Amino acid sequence: MITEIIFFEFLLIWSYFFVVIKKIFSFNKNLLFSIFVSNISLLTFIGTIIMGLFKFDIIFVIFSVSFVMIGIHFLYDTIRRRYDIISKKNENFNKIKPVLDYSVMALILYKIIN
């Protein structure tokens, strides 16, 4: 039972993480990510919730989903604020951002393929 809970929580975090970081990537630059990865993650998130409703109590599922959503948004906002501070201090950081975007995208695709 504990492994099912851990698996459920991990799937919620994993799938919702990609739904939230879709905001980072512009639609034009990363069409593949915007269309496929975030939509598949959204379907995975919904499927995980449905799976959780069959296996666990509704209160536990609602609490878990709420906790994951709030936690991921809090983490995203914290990182976004740090990024804004760094980019204001150093103008060259904005020039590096496209390289970082494509590096993250390449890493995600590499992990999905392998």
DAZIMO-V942987 format. One record per residue. N is the residue number from 1. RES is the residue in one small letter. SS is DSSP state (2 for helix, 1 for strand, 0 for the rest). PSI is psi as a letter, one per 20 degrees, with the letter a starting at -180 (* if undefined). NEAR is the number of other C-alpha atoms within 10 Angstrom. Layout:
n=[N	N]
res=[RES	RES]
ss=[SS	SS]
psi=[PSI	PSI]
near=[NEAR	NEAR]
//
This chain:
n=[1	2	3	4	5	6	7	8	9	10	11	12	13	14	15	16	17	18	19	20	21	22	23	24	25	26	27	28	29	30	31	32	33	34	35	36	37	38	39	40	41	42	43	44	45	46	47	48	49	50	51	52	53	54	55	56	57	58	59	60	61	62	63	64	65	66	67	68	69	70	71	72	73	74	75	76	77	78	79	80	81	82	83	84	85	86	87	88	89	90	91	92	93	94	95	96	97	98	99	100	101	102	103	104	105	106	107	108	109	110	111	112	113	114]
res=[m	i	t	e	i	i	f	f	e	f	l	l	i	w	s	y	f	f	v	v	i	k	k	i	f	s	f	n	k	n	l	l	f	s	i	f	v	s	n	i	s	l	l	t	f	i	g	t	i	i	m	g	l	f	k	f	d	i	i	f	v	i	f	s	v	s	f	v	m	i	g	i	h	f	l	y	d	t	i	r	r	r	y	d	i	i	s	k	k	n	e	n	f	n	k	i	k	p	v	l	d	y	s	v	m	a	l	i	l	y	k	i	i	n]
ss=[0	2	2	2	2	2	2	2	2	2	2	2	2	2	2	2	2	2	2	2	2	2	2	0	0	0	0	0	0	0	2	2	2	2	2	2	2	2	2	2	2	2	2	2	2	2	2	2	2	2	2	2	2	2	2	0	0	2	2	2	2	2	2	2	2	2	2	2	2	2	2	2	2	2	2	2	2	2	2	2	2	2	2	2	2	2	2	2	2	0	0	2	2	2	2	2	2	2	2	2	2	2	2	2	2	2	2	2	2	2	2	2	2	0]
psi=[h	h	h	h	g	g	g	g	g	g	h	g	g	g	g	h	g	h	g	g	i	h	h	g	p	q	h	h	g	m	g	g	g	g	g	g	g	h	h	h	h	g	h	g	g	g	h	h	g	g	g	h	h	h	h	r	q	h	g	g	g	g	g	g	g	g	g	g	g	g	g	g	h	g	g	g	h	g	h	g	g	g	g	g	g	g	h	h	h	o	h	i	h	h	h	h	g	h	g	g	g	h	g	g	g	g	g	g	h	g	h	g	g	*]
near=[8	7	8	12	15	11	13	20	19	14	18	24	20	16	22	23	22	20	20	16	14	17	11	10	16	12	13	8	12	14	12	13	19	20	12	11	19	20	16	16	20	18	15	17	22	15	15	21	22	13	13	22	15	11	14	16	10	13	10	13	21	14	11	19	20	12	15	19	17	12	14	20	16	12	12	17	12	11	12	13	11	11	14	13	11	14	15	11	10	11	10	11	15	15	11	10	12	13	11	13	15	14	12	12	16	12	11	13	14	10	9	9	7	5]
//
